[in-house]
């Protein structure tokens, strides 16, 4: 029986055989005080076990970040769930911040004024503006905000590009009712090794779900330069596919412009332009084949 709990953290990790990594994730509190589901993508040798009823483990041979995220969603018990990787460091009151954000948003919706009041009282949560997803802020290990976050309350197609993958929390019931999952083709270890959280948030908005932004810090994360991987084949291949998903044939123009940007900012050398262009075109070709095979939708 899948007995719900108020809050659960869904951790994606690989090749773990003990729970000690959780201690680093919770430097200010005892991790054993939280409900945690760990998806451990591993082999037959390195198996993770838990003797604690509130810390559950699924060992799987399946690979890919979106596959891990989706397995967590389908097996979660939390009313409110927080997506996690194994290299984050949570603030002491992370649970209070996340749960309170959903409670406050739902309270605002449960007390509408004027003509909408009677209708809202009769509607189920999925038929009102109750948030399905709320995203938060994170800081670098130095304590500085990880990026310049937008001054918004409700997410738009533009603002979702600023969402970090490990600050996404969701109402599990609403997410499942709205049939929202991660796209199996986008993310580390998948067909296209990038844009995991962006495509997920795009799915949220396309489903008509409400996604809010709460400007509160819930964790720190190792600093990774945004330009560090831009010239890698994996990134160019994946981003070209993503742009075809978004813009269709205009993705061919986008990849030319993007590669000029990479050259201008010295992420790639000028003599690499043609080689990288082929990589981008290859990503588009692969995505078009997925569309043709009925494995993708734009």
C-alpha positions in Angstrom: 0.0 0.0 0.0 1.4 3.4 -1.0 0.8 5.4 2.2 1.5 9.0 1.5 3.8 11.2 3.6 3.8 15.0 3.7 7.2 15.6 2.1 9.7 13.4 0.3 13.1 14.0 -1.4 13.7 12.1 -4.6 17.5 11.5 -5.0 19.1 10.3 -8.3 22.5 8.7 -7.9 24.7 6.0 -9.3 26.8 3.0 -8.1 26.1 3.5 -4.4 26.5 0.7 -1.9 26.0 2.6 1.3 24.0 5.6 2.6 26.9 7.7 3.8 26.6 10.2 0.9 23.3 11.4 2.5 25.2 12.8 5.4 26.9 15.3 3.2 23.6 16.3 1.6 22.2 17.3 5.1 25.1 19.1 6.8 22.9 20.9 9.3 20.4 18.1 10.2 20.1 14.4 10.5 19.1 12.9 7.1 17.3 10.1 9.0 14.7 12.7 9.9 13.5 13.0 6.3 11.5 10.8 4.0 13.8 10.0 1.1 13.6 7.8 -2.0 16.9 7.0 -3.6 17.0 5.8 -7.2 20.4 4.1 -7.5 21.4 3.3 -11.1 24.0 0.6 -10.6 25.2 -2.9 -11.3 24.7 -6.2 -9.6 27.8 -5.7 -7.4 27.1 -2.3 -5.9 23.7 -2.6 -4.4 22.3 -0.1 -1.9 20.3 -1.1 1.1 18.3 0.7 3.7 17.0 -0.5 7.1 15.1 2.7 7.7 11.4 2.7 6.8 11.5 6.4 5.8 14.5 5.9 3.5 13.6 3.8 0.6 15.9 2.5 -2.2 15.4 1.3 -5.7 18.4 -0.3 -7.3 18.1 -0.4 -11.1 20.1 -1.3 -14.2 18.3 1.4 -16.2 20.4 4.3 -17.3 19.7 8.0 -17.9 18.8 10.9 -15.7 15.2 11.3 -17.1 14.7 7.6 -16.5 15.8 8.0 -12.9 13.6 11.0 -12.4 10.5 9.2 -13.8 11.1 6.1 -11.8 11.2 8.3 -8.7 7.9 10.1 -9.6 6.1 6.8 -10.2 7.3 5.3 -6.9 7.1 8.4 -4.7 4.9 8.6 -1.6 5.3 12.3 -0.8 2.4 14.7 -1.1 5.0 17.2 -2.0 8.2 16.0 -3.6 11.6 17.6 -4.1 13.9 16.5 -7.0 17.5 16.0 -5.9 21.0 14.9 -7.0 23.6 13.5 -4.7 25.9 16.6 -4.7 23.5 19.2 -3.1 23.8 20.6 0.4 20.4 21.4 1.9 19.7 24.3 4.3 18.4 23.4 7.7 14.7 24.3 7.1 14.4 23.0 3.6 11.3 21.0 4.3 9.5 23.9 6.0 10.4 26.3 3.1 9.1 23.9 0.4 6.0 22.7 2.1 5.1 26.2 3.3 5.4 27.5 -0.3 2.8 25.1 -1.5 0.5 25.7 1.5 0.6 29.5 1.0 -0.1 29.2 -2.7 -3.0 26.8 -2.1 -4.4 29.0 0.7 -4.5 32.0 -1.7 -6.4 29.9 -4.2 -8.9 28.6 -1.6 -10.0 32.1 -0.7 -11.0 33.7 -4.0 -13.1 36.8 -4.0 -16.1 38.0 -5.9 -17.8 35.9 -8.6 -15.1 33.2 -8.8 -15.6 32.2 -5.1 -18.5 29.7 -5.5 -17.0 28.0 -8.5 -13.6 27.7 -6.9 -15.1 26.0 -3.8 -16.7 23.4 -6.0 -13.6 22.7 -8.1 -11.0 20.1 -7.4 -7.4 21.2 -6.9 -6.5 20.2 -10.4 -9.3 22.4 -11.8 -8.1 25.5 -10.0 -4.8 27.4 -9.9 -3.2 25.3 -7.3 0.5 25.0 -8.3 1.7 21.7 -9.7 5.3 22.8 -9.5 7.2 25.4 -7.5 10.9 26.1 -8.1 13.3 27.7 -5.7 16.8 29.3 -5.6 20.1 27.8 -4.8 23.6 29.2 -4.0 27.1 28.3 -4.9 29.3 26.9 -2.3 30.6 30.5 -1.7 27.1 31.5 -0.7 26.5 33.6 -3.8 23.2 33.1 -5.7 23.8 30.5 -8.4 22.5 32.8 -11.1 20.4 35.9 -11.7 16.9 34.7 -11.0 13.9 36.4 -12.7 11.6 38.7 -10.8 8.5 36.7 -11.4 5.9 34.8 -9.5 4.4 32.6 -12.2 6.7 30.8 -14.7 6.5 31.5 -18.4 8.1 30.0 -21.4 11.0 32.4 -21.0 11.6 32.0 -17.2 11.8 28.2 -17.3 15.3 28.5 -18.9 16.5 29.8 -15.5 15.3 26.7 -13.5 17.9 24.5 -12.0 17.2 20.8 -12.0 17.5 20.3 -8.2 15.2 23.1 -7.1 12.1 21.7 -8.6 9.3 20.6 -6.2 5.9 19.3 -7.2 2.5 18.2 -5.9 2.6 14.5 -6.7 -1.1 14.1 -7.1 -1.5 16.9 -9.5 1.6 15.9 -11.5 0.2 12.4 -12.0 -3.3 13.6 -12.8 -1.8 15.9 -15.5 0.3 13.0 -16.9 3.5 15.1 -16.6 6.9 13.2 -16.7 10.4 13.9 -17.7 11.2 13.4 -21.4 13.2 10.2 -21.7 15.3 11.6 -24.6 16.7 14.7 -22.8 19.2 14.6 -20.0 22.5 13.1 -18.9 22.8 9.5 -20.2 19.8 9.9 -22.5 19.6 10.3 -26.3 20.4 14.0 -26.0 22.5 14.7 -22.9 21.2 18.1 -22.0 18.1 20.2 -21.2 16.6 17.7 -18.7 14.9 20.3 -16.5 14.1 22.7 -19.3 12.1 20.1 -21.3 10.4 19.0 -18.1 9.3 22.5 -17.3 8.2 22.9 -20.9 6.0 19.8 -20.4 4.5 21.4 -17.2 3.5 24.5 -19.1 2.2 22.7 -22.1 0.0 20.6 -19.8 -1.6 23.8 -18.6 -0.3 23.3 -15.1 0.6 26.1 -12.8 4.3 26.5 -12.1 5.4 29.1 -9.6 8.8 30.6 -8.5 9.5 31.1 -4.8 12.6 33.3 -4.3 14.0 31.4 -1.3 17.3 29.5 -1.1 16.9 25.8 -0.3 20.4 24.4 -1.0 24.0 25.0 -2.1 25.6 23.3 -5.1 29.1 23.1 -6.5 29.8 25.9 -9.0 29.9 24.7 -12.6 30.7 27.4 -15.1 27.9 27.8 -17.6 30.4 28.0 -20.5 32.5 25.0 -19.4 30.7 22.4 -21.6 29.2 24.6 -24.4 31.7 23.5 -27.0 31.3 19.8 -26.3 29.7 17.6 -28.9 27.2 16.3 -26.4 25.9 19.8 -25.7 25.8 20.9 -29.4 24.1 17.7 -30.5 21.5 18.0 -27.7 20.8 21.7 -28.1 20.4 21.4 -31.8 17.8 18.6 -31.3 16.1 20.8 -28.6 15.9 23.7 -31.0 14.3 21.6 -33.7 11.8 20.5 -31.1 11.0 24.1 -30.4 11.4 25.8 -33.7 11.3 23.2 -36.4 13.4 24.0 -39.6 14.5 27.2 -38.1 16.9 25.1 -35.9 19.2 25.0 -38.9 19.6 28.7 -38.8 19.9 28.6 -35.0 22.9 26.2 -35.1 24.8 28.4 -37.5 24.3 31.4 -35.2 25.1 29.4 -32.1 28.4 28.1 -33.5 29.4 31.6 -34.5 28.8 32.6 -30.9 31.0 29.7 -29.7 33.8 30.8 -32.0 33.5 34.5 -31.0 33.7 33.6 -27.3 36.5 31.0 -27.9 34.5 28.0 -26.7 35.6 26.4 -30.0 38.3 27.2 -32.5 37.4 28.5 -36.0 38.7 25.4 -37.6 36.3 23.3 -35.6 33.2 25.1 -37.1 32.5 22.7 -39.9 33.0 19.6 -37.6 30.7 21.0 -34.9 28.1 22.0 -37.6 28.0 18.3 -38.6 27.4 17.4 -35.0 24.5 19.8 -34.7 23.0 18.6 -38.0 23.4 15.0 -36.7 21.4 15.9 -33.5 18.6 17.4 -35.6 18.6 14.3 -37.9 18.3 12.0 -34.9 15.4 14.1 -33.4 13.6 14.0 -36.8 14.0 10.3 -36.8 12.4 10.0 -33.4 9.5 12.1 -34.6 9.1 9.9 -37.7 9.1 6.8 -35.5 6.5 8.2 -33.2 8.9 8.3 -30.2 8.8 12.1 -29.9 6.3 15.0 -30.2 7.0 18.6 -30.7 
